[in-house]
Amino acid sequence: MMNILVVGSAESQAEFKLKFGSGHSIASKSCAELQLKDVMACDLIFDFEISVKDQHGQLYHQNPKAALMVNSVKTTVIELVKHFRWRHSLVGFNGLPGMFNRPQLELSIDRTDAATVEILCKQLGTGYRIVQDRVGMVTPRVVCMIINEAFYAVQEGTANEQDIDLAMKLGTNYPAGPFEMLKSIGIRYVYELLEALHQDTGELRYKVCPLLKKKYLNEA
């Protein structure tokens, strides 16, 4: 049994418990609630909210023996390591809502040995796949780009949201259409990831559709 600390929103904590709720001791904290005693009492930390703008990441220095897994969808593992100067065995994971509780964790690594990841995932009892350490990883990058293109189609009057969802499910055998996926992930996460991708790559295909941006601002 592992002592696991989960740092993130109530939604992230709930999704974590659906995947790993049995066989481990799990403590859950929001970023604002996190204290040093929480960090010192765990063997493994899952942080769903970390970014280079956060201060709570500095607490992790106090327990370098704990394995550290961070949601690195909007950044990279190497950027977080260099910013916080962590000494941990650091693993990035895809922590977007609806993408975490799947049979295989989507992971990225920098200096961490692949054998360490294998041992850790075996202890957790989960499958995994290591992808390149890039902003957006693989699944989030593809899914959010599809959602963005779907907004362009609506903006241009090509089709409405319901027809696009139906066409994607019938035509490509997707389990959900772009706007159904948007609802599952959340507009904030999609918008912020596309912004991060566009800033990181400079590629026009990641430029946020004005209609998507409008929806994000209306719901912010």
C-alpha positions as a Markdown table, in Angstrom:
| # | Residue | x | y | z |
|---|---|---|---|---|
| 1 | Met | 0.0 | 0.0 | 0.0 |
| 2 | Met | 1.2 | 3.5 | -0.9 |
| 3 | Asn | 0.6 | 6.8 | 0.9 |
| 4 | Ile | -0.5 | 9.0 | -1.9 |
| 5 | Leu | -1.1 | 12.8 | -1.8 |
| 6 | Val | -3.4 | 14.2 | -4.5 |
| 7 | Val | -3.2 | 17.9 | -5.2 |
| 8 | Gly | -5.9 | 19.5 | -7.3 |
| 9 | Ser | -9.5 | 20.4 | -7.7 |
| 10 | Ala | -12.4 | 18.4 | -6.3 |
| 11 | Glu | -13.1 | 17.0 | -9.8 |
| 12 | Ser | -9.5 | 15.8 | -10.2 |
| 13 | Gln | -9.5 | 14.3 | -6.8 |
| 14 | Ala | -12.7 | 12.4 | -7.6 |
| 15 | Glu | -11.4 | 11.1 | -10.9 |
| 16 | Phe | -8.2 | 10.0 | -9.2 |
| 17 | Lys | -10.2 | 8.0 | -6.6 |
| 18 | Leu | -12.2 | 6.3 | -9.3 |
| 19 | Lys | -8.9 | 5.0 | -10.8 |
| 20 | Phe | -6.8 | 4.4 | -7.7 |
| 21 | Gly | -9.3 | 4.4 | -4.8 |
| 22 | Ser | -8.7 | 0.9 | -3.6 |
| 23 | Gly | -5.5 | -0.6 | -2.1 |
| 24 | His | -3.9 | 2.8 | -1.2 |
| 25 | Ser | -4.1 | 5.4 | 1.4 |
| 26 | Ile | -5.1 | 8.7 | -0.3 |
| 27 | Ala | -5.0 | 12.2 | 1.1 |
| 28 | Ser | -6.5 | 15.0 | -1.1 |
| 29 | Lys | -5.7 | 18.7 | -0.9 |
| 30 | Ser | -6.3 | 21.7 | -3.0 |
| 31 | Cys | -3.3 | 23.9 | -3.8 |
| 32 | Ala | -4.5 | 26.5 | -1.3 |
| 33 | Glu | -4.9 | 23.9 | 1.5 |
| 34 | Leu | -1.5 | 22.2 | 0.9 |
| 35 | Gln | 0.9 | 22.2 | 3.9 |
| 36 | Leu | 4.3 | 20.9 | 4.6 |
| 37 | Lys | 3.0 | 18.1 | 6.9 |
| 38 | Asp | 0.9 | 16.8 | 3.9 |
| 39 | Val | 4.0 | 16.5 | 1.7 |
| 40 | Met | 6.1 | 14.9 | 4.4 |
| 41 | Ala | 3.5 | 12.1 | 5.1 |
| 42 | Cys | 3.4 | 10.7 | 1.6 |
| 43 | Asp | 5.3 | 8.3 | -0.6 |
| 44 | Leu | 3.9 | 9.6 | -3.9 |
| 45 | Ile | 2.5 | 13.0 | -5.0 |
| 46 | Phe | 0.1 | 13.5 | -7.9 |
| 47 | Asp | -0.2 | 17.2 | -8.6 |
| 48 | Phe | -3.0 | 18.0 | -11.1 |
| 49 | Glu | -2.5 | 21.8 | -11.0 |
| 50 | Ile | 1.2 | 22.6 | -11.0 |
| 51 | Ser | 2.6 | 25.3 | -13.2 |
| 52 | Val | 5.7 | 27.6 | -13.1 |
| 53 | Lys | 3.4 | 30.3 | -11.7 |
| 54 | Asp | 2.6 | 28.3 | -8.6 |
| 55 | Gln | 4.4 | 28.6 | -5.3 |
| 56 | His | 3.2 | 25.4 | -3.6 |
| 57 | Gly | 5.6 | 23.4 | -5.8 |
| 58 | Gln | 8.5 | 24.6 | -3.6 |
| 59 | Leu | 7.1 | 22.5 | -0.7 |
| 60 | Tyr | 8.0 | 19.3 | -2.6 |
| 61 | His | 11.7 | 20.0 | -2.0 |
| 62 | Gln | 11.2 | 19.0 | 1.6 |
| 63 | Asn | 10.5 | 15.4 | 0.8 |
| 64 | Pro | 12.8 | 14.3 | -2.1 |
| 65 | Lys | 12.2 | 10.7 | -1.2 |
| 66 | Ala | 8.6 | 10.9 | -2.4 |
| 67 | Ala | 8.0 | 10.1 | -6.1 |
| 68 | Leu | 6.5 | 13.1 | -7.9 |
| 69 | Met | 4.0 | 13.0 | -10.7 |
| 70 | Val | 2.7 | 16.2 | -12.2 |
| 71 | Asn | 0.1 | 17.1 | -14.8 |
| 72 | Ser | 2.4 | 18.4 | -17.5 |
| 73 | Val | -0.1 | 18.8 | -20.3 |
| 74 | Lys | 0.3 | 22.6 | -20.6 |
| 75 | Thr | 4.1 | 22.6 | -20.1 |
| 76 | Thr | 6.9 | 20.1 | -20.1 |
| 77 | Val | 8.6 | 18.0 | -17.5 |
| 78 | Ile | 12.0 | 19.5 | -18.3 |
| 79 | Glu | 10.6 | 23.1 | -17.9 |
| 80 | Leu | 9.2 | 22.2 | -14.5 |
| 81 | Val | 12.4 | 20.5 | -13.3 |
| 82 | Lys | 14.5 | 23.5 | -14.3 |
| 83 | His | 12.1 | 26.0 | -12.8 |
| 84 | Phe | 11.7 | 24.3 | -9.4 |
| 85 | Arg | 15.1 | 22.6 | -9.4 |
| 86 | Trp | 13.4 | 19.5 | -8.0 |
| 87 | Arg | 15.6 | 16.5 | -7.0 |
| 88 | His | 12.7 | 14.0 | -7.4 |
| 89 | Ser | 12.1 | 11.3 | -9.8 |
| 90 | Leu | 9.7 | 13.3 | -11.8 |
| 91 | Val | 7.0 | 11.9 | -14.2 |
| 92 | Gly | 4.5 | 14.0 | -16.2 |
| 93 | Phe | 1.0 | 12.7 | -16.8 |
| 94 | Asn | -2.1 | 13.7 | -18.8 |
| 95 | Gly | -4.4 | 15.0 | -16.2 |
| 96 | Leu | -7.1 | 16.6 | -18.3 |
| 97 | Pro | -10.6 | 15.9 | -17.0 |
| 98 | Gly | -12.0 | 12.7 | -18.6 |
| 99 | Met | -8.5 | 11.6 | -19.8 |
| 100 | Phe | -7.0 | 10.4 | -16.5 |
| 101 | Asn | -9.2 | 7.5 | -15.5 |
| 102 | Arg | -8.3 | 5.3 | -18.5 |
| 103 | Pro | -6.6 | 1.8 | -18.6 |
| 104 | Gln | -3.3 | 3.4 | -19.6 |
| 105 | Leu | -1.8 | 6.6 | -18.1 |
| 106 | Glu | -0.3 | 8.9 | -20.7 |
| 107 | Leu | 3.2 | 9.8 | -19.3 |
| 108 | Ser | 6.2 | 11.8 | -20.2 |
| 109 | Ile | 9.7 | 11.8 | -18.6 |
| 110 | Asp | 12.9 | 13.7 | -18.7 |
| 111 | Arg | 15.8 | 12.4 | -16.6 |
| 112 | Thr | 13.7 | 9.7 | -14.8 |
| 113 | Asp | 14.7 | 6.2 | -15.8 |
| 114 | Ala | 12.0 | 4.2 | -17.6 |
| 115 | Ala | 12.5 | 1.3 | -15.2 |
| 116 | Thr | 11.5 | 3.6 | -12.3 |
| 117 | Val | 8.3 | 4.4 | -14.2 |
| 118 | Glu | 7.6 | 0.7 | -14.7 |
| 119 | Ile | 8.0 | -0.1 | -11.0 |
| 120 | Leu | 5.9 | 2.9 | -10.0 |
| 121 | Cys | 3.0 | 2.0 | -12.4 |
| 122 | Lys | 3.2 | -1.7 | -11.2 |
| 123 | Gln | 2.8 | -0.5 | -7.6 |
| 124 | Leu | -0.2 | 1.6 | -8.7 |
| 125 | Gly | -1.6 | -1.3 | -10.7 |
| 126 | Thr | -2.1 | 0.6 | -14.0 |
| 127 | Gly | -1.0 | 0.4 | -17.6 |
| 128 | Tyr | 0.9 | 3.3 | -19.1 |
| 129 | Arg | 2.4 | 4.7 | -22.3 |
| 130 | Ile | 5.4 | 7.0 | -22.4 |
| 131 | Val | 5.2 | 9.8 | -24.9 |
| 132 | Gln | 7.5 | 12.6 | -25.9 |
| 133 | Asp | 8.0 | 15.4 | -23.4 |
| 134 | Arg | 6.1 | 18.1 | -25.3 |
| 135 | Val | 3.4 | 20.7 | -24.6 |
| 136 | Gly | 0.1 | 19.0 | -25.2 |
| 137 | Met | 1.6 | 15.5 | -25.0 |
| 138 | Val | -0.4 | 13.4 | -27.6 |
| 139 | Thr | -4.1 | 12.8 | -26.8 |
| 140 | Pro | -4.8 | 16.3 | -25.4 |
| 141 | Arg | -3.0 | 17.9 | -28.4 |
| 142 | Val | -5.1 | 16.0 | -31.0 |
| 143 | Val | -8.4 | 16.2 | -29.2 |
| 144 | Cys | -8.2 | 20.0 | -28.5 |
| 145 | Met | -7.1 | 20.7 | -32.1 |
| 146 | Ile | -10.2 | 18.8 | -33.3 |
| 147 | Ile | -12.4 | 20.8 | -30.9 |
| 148 | Asn | -10.9 | 24.0 | -32.2 |
| 149 | Glu | -11.5 | 23.0 | -35.9 |
| 150 | Ala | -15.1 | 22.1 | -35.0 |
| 151 | Phe | -15.6 | 25.7 | -33.7 |
| 152 | Tyr | -14.3 | 27.1 | -36.9 |
| 153 | Ala | -16.8 | 24.9 | -38.8 |
| 154 | Val | -19.6 | 26.4 | -36.7 |
| 155 | Gln | -18.3 | 29.9 | -37.0 |
| 156 | Glu | -18.2 | 29.6 | -40.8 |
| 157 | Gly | -21.7 | 28.2 | -40.9 |
| 158 | Thr | -20.7 | 24.8 | -42.3 |
| 159 | Ala | -22.7 | 22.9 | -39.7 |
| 160 | Asn | -24.1 | 23.2 | -36.2 |
| 161 | Glu | -22.7 | 21.6 | -33.1 |
| 162 | Gln | -25.2 | 18.6 | -33.0 |
| 163 | Asp | -24.5 | 17.8 | -36.7 |
| 164 | Ile | -20.7 | 17.9 | -36.2 |
| 165 | Asp | -20.9 | 15.6 | -33.2 |
| 166 | Leu | -23.1 | 13.1 | -35.1 |
| 167 | Ala | -20.9 | 13.2 | -38.2 |
| 168 | Met | -17.7 | 12.6 | -36.2 |
| 169 | Lys | -19.3 | 9.6 | -34.4 |
| 170 | Leu | -20.8 | 8.1 | -37.5 |
| 171 | Gly | -18.1 | 9.0 | -40.0 |
| 172 | Thr | -14.9 | 8.3 | -37.9 |
| 173 | Asn | -16.4 | 6.0 | -35.2 |
| 174 | Tyr | -15.3 | 8.4 | -32.4 |
| 175 | Pro | -17.0 | 7.6 | -29.1 |
| 176 | Ala | -17.9 | 11.3 | -28.7 |
| 177 | Gly | -18.1 | 14.3 | -30.9 |
| 178 | Pro | -15.9 | 17.4 | -30.5 |
| 179 | Phe | -18.5 | 19.4 | -28.6 |
| 180 | Glu | -19.3 | 16.4 | -26.4 |
| 181 | Met | -15.6 | 16.1 | -25.7 |
| 182 | Leu | -15.5 | 19.8 | -24.9 |
| 183 | Lys | -18.2 | 19.3 | -22.3 |
| 184 | Ser | -16.3 | 16.4 | -20.7 |
| 185 | Ile | -13.0 | 18.3 | -20.6 |
| 186 | Gly | -14.2 | 21.8 | -19.8 |
| 187 | Ile | -13.8 | 25.0 | -21.9 |
| 188 | Arg | -11.1 | 26.4 | -19.6 |
| 189 | Tyr | -8.8 | 23.5 | -20.1 |
| 190 | Val | -9.3 | 23.4 | -23.8 |
| 191 | Tyr | -8.7 | 27.1 | -24.2 |
| 192 | Glu | -5.6 | 27.2 | -22.0 |
| 193 | Leu | -4.0 | 24.2 | -23.7 |
| 194 | Leu | -4.6 | 25.7 | -27.2 |
| 195 | Glu | -3.0 | 28.9 | -26.0 |
| 196 | Ala | 0.0 | 27.0 | -24.6 |
| 197 | Leu | 0.4 | 25.1 | -27.8 |
| 198 | His | 0.2 | 28.2 | -30.0 |
| 199 | Gln | 2.7 | 30.0 | -27.8 |
| 200 | Asp | 5.0 | 27.0 | -27.8 |
| 201 | Thr | 4.9 | 26.1 | -31.5 |
| 202 | Gly | 3.8 | 29.3 | -33.2 |
| 203 | Glu | 1.7 | 27.2 | -35.5 |
| 204 | Leu | -1.6 | 28.6 | -36.9 |
| 205 | Arg | -3.4 | 25.3 | -36.5 |
| 206 | Tyr | -3.3 | 25.9 | -32.7 |
| 207 | Lys | -4.6 | 29.5 | -32.9 |
| 208 | Val | -7.8 | 29.6 | -30.8 |
| 209 | Cys | -10.9 | 30.0 | -32.9 |
| 210 | Pro | -12.6 | 33.4 | -32.1 |
| 211 | Leu | -15.9 | 31.6 | -31.4 |
| 212 | Leu | -14.2 | 29.3 | -28.9 |
| 213 | Lys | -12.5 | 32.2 | -27.2 |
| 214 | Lys | -15.8 | 34.0 | -27.0 |
| 215 | Lys | -17.4 | 31.0 | -25.3 |
| 216 | Tyr | -14.4 | 30.8 | -22.9 |
| 217 | Leu | -14.7 | 34.4 | -21.9 |
| 218 | Asn | -18.4 | 34.2 | -21.4 |
| 219 | Glu | -18.0 | 31.3 | -19.1 |
| 220 | Ala | -14.9 | 32.5 | -17.3 |
